[in-house]
Amino acid sequence: MRITTHGNDLLVTDQSLGWGAFLLTLGVVSLAAALGRAVDGNLVSSATAFYAIAGLALVKLGFDRLVATQLIVDMDKKLVVAKRWGVAGTNVQRIPFDAVNGFTIEPEGRDAKTELFIQTSRGPVLASGGTKGVRQAWEEVVTAVEIHMGRRAKPLDASE
């Protein structure tokens, strides 16, 4: 996860491509093993079925995790833009500052495998990528976004 500024905008980028690519690769290898067994005449066997089922499951999990998300806090247009790119397509949510009610990190009480949601007047918007992150990283994102939106005071540096 990376938090940067570009001009007057705050950009939060979360890419979880590595784990998804790994799972997808394992799935394709497993499907190739199932196909190889079927070509060798072992079409009806428990090992072929296992390779095929495991391969399909791993391919699906891999595609689900091949996701990149980006939050853009656009100060000029007073918008929070949540973009999510995946194999199945792209989803873009443009949320006016006035419609942002806050941020939640779910599930509550958990430090790992959490997701960030933007709470809006229209309902929650998922703002995290394909894998679930650590609560502390999402808290840093929330702090940076709220400071950039002007909803939270910027902390004083130790040098000041």
Summary of the structure (lengths in Angstrom):
residues: 160
radius of gyration: 20.7
end to end distance: 28.2
largest distance: 75.1
contacts: 450
relative contact order: 0.16
helix: 38%
strand: 34%
